[in-house]
Amino acid sequence: MGRPYVWGLAVGGSTGVRDVGVALRRETELAMALLGAGKLADPTPDLDPGPYFSAFHDPV
């Protein structure tokens, strides 16, 4: 997780670091909402479709 912050620092200084933090938080919140989880403790292993799941794979 450190590289995005370093890139933000290189590009925009302290503002860039803040922007990276905001973007990562928003992405995490979106992913959690799509999982139906309200907090980080909510997702459980049963939500993991496994390594062979693909939205583009037809199981027929």
TIPADREN-249429 format. One record per residue: residue in one letter; residue number from 1; x, y, z of N, C-alpha, C, O in turn. Coordinates in nm, 3 decimals. Atoms other than C-alpha are relative to their C-alpha. Example, Ala and Ser with C-alpha at 12.3 -4.5 7.8 and 13.67 -1.06 7.14 Angstrom:
 r   k   neast  nnorth     nup  caeast canorth    caup   ceast  cnorth     cup   oeast  onorth     oup
 A   1   0.089  -0.119   0.000   1.230  -0.450   0.780   0.090   0.120   0.000   0.194   0.118   0.066
 S   2  -0.082  -0.119  -0.006   1.367  -0.106   0.714  -0.077   0.109   0.073  -0.026   0.220   0.090
END
This chain:
 r   k   neast  nnorth     nup  caeast canorth    caup   ceast  cnorth     cup   oeast  onorth     oup
 M   1   0.081  -0.119   0.000   0.000   0.000   0.000   0.086   0.126   0.000   0.032   0.236  -0.011
 G   2  -0.084  -0.118  -0.010   0.298   0.231   0.021   0.027   0.069  -0.133   0.045   0.191  -0.136
 R   3  -0.037  -0.059   0.128   0.366   0.284  -0.349  -0.095   0.109  -0.048  -0.049   0.213  -0.093
 P   4   0.089  -0.109   0.045   0.051   0.481  -0.433   0.026   0.132   0.074   0.020   0.239   0.014
 Y   5  -0.026  -0.122  -0.076   0.132   0.725  -0.153   0.129   0.066  -0.046   0.138   0.189  -0.052
 V   6  -0.127  -0.055   0.049   0.489   0.765  -0.279  -0.021   0.067  -0.136   0.033   0.174  -0.162
 W   7   0.029  -0.059   0.131   0.360   0.827  -0.632  -0.077   0.131   0.018  -0.048   0.230  -0.049
 G   8   0.074  -0.123  -0.027   0.112   1.082  -0.496   0.091   0.110   0.051   0.076   0.226   0.013
 L   9  -0.096  -0.097  -0.051   0.394   1.253  -0.308   0.086   0.055  -0.112   0.112   0.175  -0.118
 A  10  -0.086  -0.043   0.111   0.612   1.263  -0.621  -0.074   0.092  -0.096  -0.016   0.186  -0.151
 V  11   0.077  -0.078   0.097   0.333   1.406  -0.835  -0.056   0.128   0.060  -0.052   0.233  -0.004
 G  12   0.071  -0.117  -0.053   0.154   1.642  -0.599   0.036   0.041   0.139  -0.037   0.118   0.202
 G  13  -0.039  -0.038  -0.135   0.340   1.672  -0.273  -0.101  -0.051   0.102  -0.161  -0.157   0.084
 S  14   0.092   0.044  -0.106   0.129   1.653   0.042  -0.144  -0.009  -0.051  -0.222  -0.092  -0.004
 T  15   0.134   0.005   0.059  -0.185   1.725  -0.162  -0.018  -0.130  -0.078  -0.125  -0.190  -0.074
 G  16   0.005   0.125   0.075  -0.105   1.427  -0.384  -0.017  -0.120   0.092  -0.091  -0.213   0.060
 V  17   0.014   0.108  -0.098  -0.068   1.201  -0.080  -0.142  -0.004   0.053  -0.202  -0.111   0.065
 R  18   0.138  -0.006  -0.048  -0.403   1.320   0.052  -0.097  -0.051  -0.106  -0.190  -0.126  -0.074
 D  19   0.087   0.043   0.109  -0.567   1.265  -0.288   0.004  -0.152  -0.019  -0.099  -0.214  -0.045
 V  20  -0.013   0.145   0.010  -0.432   0.909  -0.303  -0.077  -0.067   0.114  -0.148  -0.166   0.092
 G  21   0.073   0.055  -0.115  -0.570   0.840   0.045  -0.150   0.007  -0.020  -0.222  -0.088   0.011
 V  22   0.143  -0.016   0.026  -0.911   0.975  -0.053  -0.045  -0.099  -0.106  -0.151  -0.161  -0.092
 A  23   0.036   0.092   0.108  -0.914   0.767  -0.373  -0.004  -0.145   0.050  -0.096  -0.219   0.018
 L  24  -0.002   0.137  -0.053  -0.816   0.445  -0.190  -0.118  -0.024   0.093  -0.177  -0.132   0.092
 R  25   0.115   0.016  -0.091  -1.081   0.505   0.074  -0.129  -0.015  -0.079  -0.212  -0.101  -0.048
 R  26   0.122   0.008   0.082  -1.351   0.565  -0.190  -0.010  -0.134  -0.071  -0.118  -0.193  -0.077
 E  27   0.001   0.130   0.068  -1.251   0.252  -0.382  -0.033  -0.113   0.097  -0.107  -0.205   0.063
 T  28   0.029   0.101  -0.101  -1.259   0.046  -0.063  -0.147   0.005   0.040  -0.211  -0.099   0.054
 E  29   0.140  -0.014  -0.036  -1.600   0.186   0.032  -0.091  -0.054  -0.111  -0.192  -0.118  -0.082
 L  30   0.079   0.051   0.112  -1.735   0.106  -0.316   0.003  -0.153  -0.004  -0.100  -0.218  -0.020
 A  31  -0.012   0.145   0.001  -1.600  -0.249  -0.306  -0.079  -0.062   0.114  -0.144  -0.165   0.096
 M  32   0.076   0.051  -0.114  -1.751  -0.300   0.039  -0.149   0.008  -0.027  -0.224  -0.085   0.006
 A  33   0.142  -0.015   0.030  -2.087  -0.167  -0.077  -0.045  -0.104  -0.102  -0.155  -0.159  -0.090
 L  34   0.035   0.100   0.100  -2.084  -0.399  -0.378  -0.008  -0.141   0.061  -0.080  -0.227   0.012
 L  35   0.007   0.127  -0.072  -2.023  -0.689  -0.138  -0.117  -0.006   0.097  -0.152  -0.112   0.147
 G  36   0.108  -0.006  -0.097  -2.308  -0.573   0.082   0.052   0.005   0.142  -0.018  -0.033   0.236
 A  37  -0.063  -0.007  -0.132  -2.071  -0.512   0.372   0.005   0.145   0.046   0.045   0.234  -0.030
 G  38  -0.001  -0.135  -0.054  -2.105  -0.209   0.595   0.130   0.036   0.069   0.161   0.154   0.085
 K  39  -0.128  -0.026  -0.067  -1.771  -0.248   0.774   0.099  -0.109  -0.039   0.060  -0.212  -0.093
 L  40  -0.105   0.092   0.043  -1.440  -0.426   0.720  -0.014  -0.139   0.061   0.036  -0.236   0.003
 A  41   0.015   0.130  -0.064  -1.534  -0.707   0.957  -0.112  -0.083  -0.063  -0.121  -0.203  -0.036
 D  42   0.116   0.070   0.056  -1.847  -0.799   0.756   0.031  -0.106  -0.106  -0.030  -0.213  -0.102
 P  43  -0.025   0.103   0.102  -1.700  -0.984   0.455   0.054  -0.128   0.065   0.139  -0.123   0.154
 T  44  -0.043   0.129  -0.051  -1.652  -1.354   0.525   0.054  -0.083  -0.116   0.027  -0.051  -0.232
 P  45  -0.057   0.082   0.108  -1.467  -1.624   0.330  -0.105  -0.057  -0.096  -0.072  -0.086  -0.211
 D  46   0.101   0.056   0.090  -1.797  -1.754   0.188  -0.036   0.095  -0.114  -0.101   0.054  -0.209
 L  47   0.023  -0.095   0.109  -1.815  -1.438  -0.027   0.101  -0.017  -0.113   0.081   0.036  -0.222
 D  48  -0.105   0.021   0.100  -1.501  -1.548  -0.214  -0.045  -0.106  -0.099  -0.069  -0.220  -0.060
 P  49   0.047   0.098   0.098  -1.605  -1.716  -0.540   0.105  -0.105  -0.036   0.073  -0.203  -0.103
 G  50  -0.105   0.098   0.027  -1.274  -1.902  -0.560   0.083   0.037  -0.122   0.049   0.128  -0.196
 P  51  -0.094  -0.036   0.106  -0.987  -1.902  -0.807  -0.051  -0.031  -0.141   0.004   0.021  -0.238
 Y  52   0.047   0.038   0.133  -1.187  -2.053  -1.093  -0.121   0.079  -0.047  -0.174   0.053  -0.155
 F  53   0.116  -0.081   0.038  -1.468  -1.798  -1.098   0.041   0.103  -0.104   0.145   0.168  -0.093
 S  54  -0.020  -0.105   0.099  -1.490  -1.575  -1.401  -0.136   0.043  -0.051  -0.221  -0.040  -0.083
 A  55   0.127  -0.053   0.052  -1.773  -1.350  -1.511  -0.014  -0.032  -0.150  -0.124  -0.026  -0.205
 F  56   0.002   0.025   0.145  -1.678  -1.441  -1.869  -0.002  -0.149  -0.033   0.001  -0.187  -0.150
 H  57  -0.004   0.145   0.022  -1.680  -1.818  -1.822  -0.141  -0.056   0.005  -0.214  -0.033   0.102
 D  58   0.130   0.065   0.004  -1.991  -2.011  -1.923   0.017  -0.142   0.054   0.084  -0.224  -0.009
 P  59  -0.022   0.131  -0.061  -2.013  -2.314  -1.692  -0.065  -0.116  -0.072  -0.049  -0.230  -0.030
 V  60   0.071   0.107   0.070  -2.222  -2.513  -1.941   0.093  -0.087  -0.079   0.049  -0.182  -0.144
END
